[in-house]
Amino acid sequence: GVYVDGKIISDMKAEHEKVLKKVEKCFDKYLEI
């Protein structure tokens, strides 16, 4: 249903945000070297 799809999409967005933040942290460490 729409509710379930919306929840899945919001969960995917949340996971995507976490991944982006991890990538940014790794990138910042890389730039520090």
PDB file of N, H, CA, C and O in Angstrom:
ATOM      1  N   GLY A   1       0.816  -1.203   0.000  1.00  0.00           N
ATOM      2  CA  GLY A   1       0.000   0.000   0.000  1.00  0.00           C
ATOM      3  C   GLY A   1       0.854   1.260   0.000  1.00  0.00           C
ATOM      4  O   GLY A   1       2.082   1.204   0.081  1.00  0.00           O
ATOM      5  N   VAL A   2       0.183   2.379  -0.092  1.00  0.00           N
ATOM      6  H   VAL A   2      -0.814   2.425  -0.158  1.00  0.00           H
ATOM      7  CA  VAL A   2       0.894   3.664  -0.153  1.00  0.00           C
ATOM      8  C   VAL A   2       1.681   3.890   1.136  1.00  0.00           C
ATOM      9  O   VAL A   2       2.830   4.327   1.093  1.00  0.00           O
ATOM     10  N   TYR A   3       1.062   3.591   2.288  1.00  0.00           N
ATOM     11  H   TYR A   3       0.128   3.235   2.323  1.00  0.00           H
ATOM     12  CA  TYR A   3       1.735   3.817   3.572  1.00  0.00           C
ATOM     13  C   TYR A   3       3.025   2.999   3.659  1.00  0.00           C
ATOM     14  O   TYR A   3       4.076   3.506   4.053  1.00  0.00           O
ATOM     15  N   VAL A   4       2.920   1.719   3.282  1.00  0.00           N
ATOM     16  H   VAL A   4       2.067   1.307   2.962  1.00  0.00           H
ATOM     17  CA  VAL A   4       4.091   0.839   3.350  1.00  0.00           C
ATOM     18  C   VAL A   4       5.184   1.345   2.414  1.00  0.00           C
ATOM     19  O   VAL A   4       6.349   1.417   2.804  1.00  0.00           O
ATOM     20  N   ASP A   5       4.816   1.695   1.186  1.00  0.00           N
ATOM     21  H   ASP A   5       3.869   1.636   0.870  1.00  0.00           H
ATOM     22  CA  ASP A   5       5.799   2.207   0.231  1.00  0.00           C
ATOM     23  C   ASP A   5       6.449   3.474   0.770  1.00  0.00           C
ATOM     24  O   ASP A   5       7.662   3.651   0.656  1.00  0.00           O
ATOM     25  N   GLY A   6       5.636   4.364   1.361  1.00  0.00           N
ATOM     26  H   GLY A   6       4.651   4.220   1.453  1.00  0.00           H
ATOM     27  CA  GLY A   6       6.166   5.600   1.922  1.00  0.00           C
ATOM     28  C   GLY A   6       7.158   5.325   3.036  1.00  0.00           C
ATOM     29  O   GLY A   6       8.181   6.000   3.144  1.00  0.00           O
ATOM     30  N   LYS A   7       6.853   4.324   3.872  1.00  0.00           N
ATOM     31  H   LYS A   7       6.022   3.776   3.784  1.00  0.00           H
ATOM     32  CA  LYS A   7       7.764   3.990   4.966  1.00  0.00           C
ATOM     33  C   LYS A   7       9.071   3.436   4.407  1.00  0.00           C
ATOM     34  O   LYS A   7      10.152   3.792   4.877  1.00  0.00           O
ATOM     35  N   ILE A   8       8.971   2.572   3.413  1.00  0.00           N
ATOM     36  H   ILE A   8       8.093   2.283   3.032  1.00  0.00           H
ATOM     37  CA  ILE A   8      10.178   2.005   2.805  1.00  0.00           C
ATOM     38  C   ILE A   8      11.030   3.128   2.207  1.00  0.00           C
ATOM     39  O   ILE A   8      12.248   3.147   2.381  1.00  0.00           O
ATOM     40  N   ILE A   9      10.384   4.063   1.503  1.00  0.00           N
ATOM     41  H   ILE A   9       9.394   4.047   1.362  1.00  0.00           H
ATOM     42  CA  ILE A   9      11.117   5.172   0.889  1.00  0.00           C
ATOM     43  C   ILE A   9      11.784   6.018   1.967  1.00  0.00           C
ATOM     44  O   ILE A   9      12.947   6.392   1.818  1.00  0.00           O
ATOM     45  N   SER A  10      11.069   6.329   3.056  1.00  0.00           N
ATOM     46  H   SER A  10      10.123   6.025   3.177  1.00  0.00           H
ATOM     47  CA  SER A  10      11.652   7.153   4.113  1.00  0.00           C
ATOM     48  C   SER A  10      12.818   6.420   4.773  1.00  0.00           C
ATOM     49  O   SER A  10      13.822   7.042   5.120  1.00  0.00           O
ATOM     50  N   ASP A  11      12.694   5.098   4.950  1.00  0.00           N
ATOM     51  H   ASP A  11      11.878   4.593   4.669  1.00  0.00           H
ATOM     52  CA  ASP A  11      13.794   4.309   5.516  1.00  0.00           C
ATOM     53  C   ASP A  11      15.002   4.342   4.587  1.00  0.00           C
ATOM     54  O   ASP A  11      16.139   4.467   5.043  1.00  0.00           O
ATOM     55  N   MET A  12      14.752   4.230   3.284  1.00  0.00           N
ATOM     56  H   MET A  12      13.829   4.128   2.914  1.00  0.00           H
ATOM     57  CA  MET A  12      15.848   4.279   2.317  1.00  0.00           C
ATOM     58  C   MET A  12      16.532   5.640   2.366  1.00  0.00           C
ATOM     59  O   MET A  12      17.759   5.726   2.303  1.00  0.00           O
ATOM     60  N   LYS A  13      15.734   6.710   2.479  1.00  0.00           N
ATOM     61  H   LYS A  13      14.737   6.641   2.530  1.00  0.00           H
ATOM     62  CA  LYS A  13      16.305   8.058   2.563  1.00  0.00           C
ATOM     63  C   LYS A  13      17.158   8.192   3.814  1.00  0.00           C
ATOM     64  O   LYS A  13      18.242   8.773   3.767  1.00  0.00           O
ATOM     65  N   ALA A  14      16.677   7.658   4.937  1.00  0.00           N
ATOM     66  H   ALA A  14      15.796   7.186   4.975  1.00  0.00           H
ATOM     67  CA  ALA A  14      17.429   7.725   6.189  1.00  0.00           C
ATOM     68  C   ALA A  14      18.756   6.986   6.049  1.00  0.00           C
ATOM     69  O   ALA A  14      19.797   7.489   6.472  1.00  0.00           O
ATOM     70  N   GLU A  15      18.720   5.799   5.459  1.00  0.00           N
ATOM     71  H   GLU A  15      17.875   5.390   5.115  1.00  0.00           H
ATOM     72  CA  GLU A  15      19.952   5.026   5.241  1.00  0.00           C
ATOM     73  C   GLU A  15      20.894   5.789   4.323  1.00  0.00           C
ATOM     74  O   GLU A  15      22.103   5.815   4.554  1.00  0.00           O
ATOM     75  N   HIS A  16      20.347   6.411   3.282  1.00  0.00           N
ATOM     76  H   HIS A  16      19.365   6.390   3.094  1.00  0.00           H
ATOM     77  CA  HIS A  16      21.145   7.177   2.327  1.00  0.00           C
ATOM     78  C   HIS A  16      21.848   8.329   3.041  1.00  0.00           C
ATOM     79  O   HIS A  16      23.023   8.598   2.792  1.00  0.00           O
ATOM     80  N   GLU A  17      21.111   9.015   3.943  1.00  0.00           N
ATOM     81  H   GLU A  17      20.157   8.796   4.145  1.00  0.00           H
ATOM     82  CA  GLU A  17      21.707  10.119   4.713  1.00  0.00           C
ATOM     83  C   GLU A  17      22.870   9.602   5.554  1.00  0.00           C
ATOM     84  O   GLU A  17      23.920  10.242   5.613  1.00  0.00           O
ATOM     85  N   LYS A  18      22.697   8.453   6.204  1.00  0.00           N
ATOM     86  H   LYS A  18      21.844   7.933   6.155  1.00  0.00           H
ATOM     87  CA  LYS A  18      23.767   7.876   7.028  1.00  0.00           C
ATOM     88  C   LYS A  18      24.992   7.583   6.176  1.00  0.00           C
ATOM     89  O   LYS A  18      26.117   7.895   6.565  1.00  0.00           O
ATOM     90  N   VAL A  19      24.769   6.982   5.012  1.00  0.00           N
ATOM     91  H   VAL A  19      23.855   6.728   4.696  1.00  0.00           H
ATOM     92  CA  VAL A  19      25.882   6.643   4.121  1.00  0.00           C
ATOM     93  C   VAL A  19      26.602   7.913   3.675  1.00  0.00           C
ATOM     94  O   VAL A  19      27.833   7.956   3.663  1.00  0.00           O
ATOM     95  N   LEU A  20      25.848   8.939   3.310  1.00  0.00           N
ATOM     96  H   LEU A  20      24.849   8.904   3.320  1.00  0.00           H
ATOM     97  CA  LEU A  20      26.463  10.195   2.874  1.00  0.00           C
ATOM     98  C   LEU A  20      27.323  10.793   3.979  1.00  0.00           C
ATOM     99  O   LEU A  20      28.421  11.282   3.712  1.00  0.00           O
ATOM    100  N   LYS A  21      26.837  10.760   5.218  1.00  0.00           N
ATOM    101  H   LYS A  21      25.945  10.363   5.435  1.00  0.00           H
ATOM    102  CA  LYS A  21      27.608  11.314   6.332  1.00  0.00           C
ATOM    103  C   LYS A  21      28.891  10.522   6.544  1.00  0.00           C
ATOM    104  O   LYS A  21      29.939  11.111   6.805  1.00  0.00           O
ATOM    105  N   LYS A  22      28.828   9.197   6.435  1.00  0.00           N
ATOM    106  H   LYS A  22      27.976   8.718   6.223  1.00  0.00           H
ATOM    107  CA  LYS A  22      30.026   8.363   6.563  1.00  0.00           C
ATOM    108  C   LYS A  22      31.019   8.711   5.465  1.00  0.00           C
ATOM    109  O   LYS A  22      32.215   8.848   5.723  1.00  0.00           O
ATOM    110  N   VAL A  23      30.522   8.855   4.238  1.00  0.00           N
ATOM    111  H   VAL A  23      29.550   8.744   4.029  1.00  0.00           H
ATOM    112  CA  VAL A  23      31.393   9.191   3.106  1.00  0.00           C
ATOM    113  C   VAL A  23      32.046  10.552   3.340  1.00  0.00           C
ATOM    114  O   VAL A  23      33.237  10.725   3.079  1.00  0.00           O
ATOM    115  N   GLU A  24      31.266  11.519   3.834  1.00  0.00           N
ATOM    116  H   GLU A  24      30.299  11.379   4.047  1.00  0.00           H
ATOM    117  CA  GLU A  24      31.811  12.852   4.101  1.00  0.00           C
ATOM    118  C   GLU A  24      32.913  12.778   5.150  1.00  0.00           C
ATOM    119  O   GLU A  24      33.947  13.429   4.999  1.00  0.00           O
ATOM    120  N   LYS A  25      32.714  12.000   6.211  1.00  0.00           N
ATOM    121  H   LYS A  25      31.874  11.471   6.334  1.00  0.00           H
ATOM    122  CA  LYS A  25      33.733  11.858   7.256  1.00  0.00           C
ATOM    123  C   LYS A  25      35.002  11.248   6.675  1.00  0.00           C
ATOM    124  O   LYS A  25      36.099  11.743   6.935  1.00  0.00           O
ATOM    125  N   CYS A  26      34.867  10.184   5.894  1.00  0.00           N
ATOM    126  H   CYS A  26      33.976   9.782   5.683  1.00  0.00           H
ATOM    127  CA  CYS A  26      36.023   9.539   5.277  1.00  0.00           C
ATOM    128  C   CYS A  26      36.724  10.513   4.347  1.00  0.00           C
ATOM    129  O   CYS A  26      37.953  10.557   4.306  1.00  0.00           O
ATOM    130  N   PHE A  27      35.958  11.290   3.606  1.00  0.00           N
ATOM    131  H   PHE A  27      34.959  11.255   3.640  1.00  0.00           H
ATOM    132  CA  PHE A  27      36.524  12.249   2.658  1.00  0.00           C
ATOM    133  C   PHE A  27      37.285  13.338   3.415  1.00  0.00           C
ATOM    134  O   PHE A  27      38.363  13.753   2.988  1.00  0.00           O
ATOM    135  N   ASP A  28      36.723  13.804   4.547  1.00  0.00           N
ATOM    136  H   ASP A  28      35.848  13.466   4.893  1.00  0.00           H
ATOM    137  CA  ASP A  28      37.400  14.818   5.360  1.00  0.00           C
ATOM    138  C   ASP A  28      38.731  14.281   5.879  1.00  0.00           C
ATOM    139  O   ASP A  28      39.734  14.994   5.861  1.00  0.00           O
ATOM    140  N   LYS A  29      38.749  13.034   6.342  1.00  0.00           N
ATOM    141  H   LYS A  29      37.934  12.454   6.357  1.00  0.00           H
ATOM    142  CA  LYS A  29      39.991  12.422   6.822  1.00  0.00           C
ATOM    143  C   LYS A  29      41.004  12.341   5.690  1.00  0.00           C
ATOM    144  O   LYS A  29      42.189  12.607   5.889  1.00  0.00           O
ATOM    145  N   TYR A  30      40.537  11.975   4.503  1.00  0.00           N
ATOM    146  H   TYR A  30      39.574  11.759   4.341  1.00  0.00           H
ATOM    147  CA  TYR A  30      41.406  11.862   3.336  1.00  0.00           C
ATOM    148  C   TYR A  30      42.020  13.219   3.008  1.00  0.00           C
ATOM    149  O   TYR A  30      43.201  13.302   2.670  1.00  0.00           O
ATOM    150  N   LEU A  31      41.223  14.279   3.106  1.00  0.00           N
ATOM    151  H   LEU A  31      40.264  14.211   3.380  1.00  0.00           H
ATOM    152  CA  LEU A  31      41.719  15.624   2.790  1.00  0.00           C
ATOM    153  C   LEU A  31      42.710  16.125   3.840  1.00  0.00           C
ATOM    154  O   LEU A  31      43.574  16.945   3.531  1.00  0.00           O
ATOM    155  N   GLU A  32      42.592  15.641   5.075  1.00  0.00           N
ATOM    156  H   GLU A  32      41.890  14.975   5.327  1.00  0.00           H
ATOM    157  CA  GLU A  32      43.500  16.090   6.140  1.00  0.00           C
ATOM    158  C   GLU A  32      44.926  15.618   5.895  1.00  0.00           C
ATOM    159  O   GLU A  32      45.877  16.289   6.295  1.00  0.00           O
ATOM    160  N   ILE A  33      45.082  14.476   5.246  1.00  0.00           N
ATOM    161  H   ILE A  33      44.309  13.931   4.921  1.00  0.00           H
ATOM    162  CA  ILE A  33      46.411  13.899   5.037  1.00  0.00           C
ATOM    163  C   ILE A  33      47.223  14.788   4.106  1.00  0.00           C
ATOM    164  O   ILE A  33      48.375  14.476   3.804  1.00  0.00           O
TER     165      ILE A  33
END
